Amino acid sequence: MLRVGIVGASGYTGVELARILATHPAADLTVATSRQYAGQQLATVFPNLRERVTITCENLKPEELVEKADFFFTAVPHKTAMDIVPALLEAGKKVVDLSADYRIKEVATYEEWYQQHTSPQFIQEAVYGLPEIYRDQIQKSRLVANPGCYPTSTILALAPLLREKLIDPATIVIDSKSGTSGAGRAAAVGTLFCEVSDGFRPYKVGGSHRHIPEIEQELSLLNTSDVTVSFTPHLLPVSRGILSTIYASLNETISEDDLLSLYTKSYEDEFFVRICPKNSFPATQYVRGSNFCDIGLKVDKRTGRVILVSAIDNIVKGAAGQAVQNMNLMNGFGENTGLLGAPFFP
C-alpha cells in the first residue's frame, strides 16, 4: 500500500481527497494536517467521513511530515505550498500540488498574478497535471502541478480545435459558471447563503481572474503560438460544479458532424472525457461527485462560430479527483483506480 499524506485537510479539496482515498485499494491515508483542527479526528470535522476515515488531524513541520508518508497532496493556498513542497521533494517524496505555485512556467508571469516565488528551481521540473494531455510526462514525474478548475474545463474543451487549427484563437470567449465551493471553505460575506441563494453574478470581470495566465499558457502550447482569451467567471447558487460555454470563430466551413467525429476520436481512449451526442449538452448535475468532464458542441452557421459546452465537478475533476488520477499515473496504478463511481443524481 502506498502511504499517502494530505497537507491541508480541512478545506473542501482536502475532505474530497480523504473521501476518495478512503476507498482507494492501493493507497493508505497515513497523515492529514490542519492547524485549525489539530488533535481532532478528520471525521469529527467532516461527519461524512464517519467510519470511513479514522485519522486524526496534526499540525506538523515538513521534517516531521516526511516520516509519515511516501506520497503527498499539498492542498494548501498558493504561497503556502512553495514553503512545503521543496522539503518533501528533498526528502525523496512524490507530490501533487493543488495550489497555483508550480503551474505557471514563467516566474515573472507567476509573480505578476500572485506574489514572489521562493522556490522557482522546481517550476520547470513540475509537470502540468492534465492527464489527457501530459500523461507520459506525469508518469515519470515526482512533482505534478494539479490544474485549476476553470482551466480544466476550458482546456479539455478547446484542445482538439486548437491542435487542428480549426478556430481563430484571437476570437476565443470563455463564459464559466462555478458553484460556491470553488471559493473555498473560509467564511466570506460573498459566499454566505443569503448572498448567493436566488442570485447569479459575475466576478473578476475584465481579465482579472488568476486562472487566465494558466489557461493562456496551456492553450498557447496547444496552438503552438500565443493565445489571448476573454474569460469571465460567474458564481452559481449551487455547491458544486462548473459549466463553461466557449465561443470561437471557425477558420473554415466544417459540419457539426465532422466536429463531433473529431472530438469522439480525440477522446476515444480517455475514460474521464465524455462527448455528448449531437444536440445534447452537458449539465453540472450529470457530473456531480465524479471525475468526468462532459463536452458538447454546436456550430452556429449564421455567425460561423463554434459553441463548446463543458461540465465538471469543480472539486473532483477540477481538484481532488484529478489529483488522485495523477497519483495513480505517478505510481503505476490503473489511471481510474478509486475514481470509478458514477456521478451523484439528483
Residue, then its C-alpha position, 0 to 999 in steps of 0.5 A: m500500500l502506498r502511504v499517502g499524506i494530505v497537507g491541508a485537510s480541512g478545506y473542501t479539496g482536502v475532505e474530497l481527497a480523504r473521501i476518495l482515498a478512503t476507498h482507494p485499494a492501493a493507497d493508505l491515508t497515513v497523515a492529514t494536517s490542519r492547524q485549525y483542527a489539530g488533535q481532532q479526528l478528520a471525521t469529527v470535522f467532516p461527519n461524512l467521513r464517519e467510519r470511513v476515515t479514522i485519522t486524526c488531524e496534526n499540525l506538523k513541520p515538513e521534517e516531521l511530515v516526511e516520516k509519515a508518508d511516501f506520497f503527498f497532496t499539498a492542498v494548501p493556498h498558493k504561497t503556502a505550498m512553495d514553503i512545503v513542497p521543496a522539503l518533501l521533494e528533498a526528502g525523496k517524496k512524490v507530490v501533487d500540488l493543488s495550489a497555483d505555485y508550480r503551474i505557471k512556467e514563467v516566474a515573472t508571469y507567476e509573480e505578476w498574478y500572485q506574489q514572489h516565488t521562493s522556490p522557482q528551481f522546481i517550476q520547470e521540473a513540475v509537470y502540468g497535471l492534465p492527464e489527457i494531455y501530459r500523461d507520459q510526462i506525469q508518469k515519470s514525474r515526482l512533482v505534478a502541478n494539479p490544474g485549476c478548475y476553470p482551466t480544466s474545463t476550458i482546456l479539455a474543451l478547446a484542445p482538439l480545435l486548437r491542435e487542428k487549427l480549426i478556430d481563430p484563437a484571437t476570437i476565443v470567449i470563455d463564459s464559466k459558471s462555478g458553484t460556491s465551493g470553488a471559493g473555498r471553505a473560509a467564511a466570506v460575506g460573498t459566499l454566505f447563503c443569503e448572498v448567493s441563494d436566488g442570485f447569479r453574478p459575475y466576478k473578476v470581470g475584465g481579465s482579472h481572474r488568476h486562472i487566465p495566465e494558466i489557461e493562456q499558457e496551456l492553450s498557447l502550447l496547444n496552438t503552438s503560438d500565443v493565445t489571448v482569451s476573454f474569460t469571465p467567471h460567474l458564481l452559481p447558487v449551487s455547491r458544486g460544479i462548473l459549466s463553461t460555454i466557449y465561443a470561437s470563430l471557425n477558420e473554415t466551413i466544417s459540419e457539426d458532424d465532422l466536429l463531433s467525429l473529431y472530438t469522439k476520436s480525440y477522446e476515444d481512449e480517455f475514460f474521464v472525457r465524455i462527448c455528448p451526442k449531437n444536440s445534447f449538452p452537458a449539465t453540472q448535475y450529470v457530473r456531480g461527485s465524479n471525475f468526468c468532464d462532459i463536452g458538447l458542441k454546436v456550430d452556429k452557421r449564421t455567425g460561423r462560430v463554434i459553441l463548446v459546452s463543458a461540465i465538471d465537478n469543480i472539486v473532483k475533476g477540477a481538484a481532488g479527483q484529478a489529483v488522485q488520477n495523477m497519483n495513480l499515473m505517478n505510481g503505476f496504478g490503473e489511471n481510474t483506480g478509486l475514481l470509478g463511481a458514477p456521478f451523484f443524481p439528483 
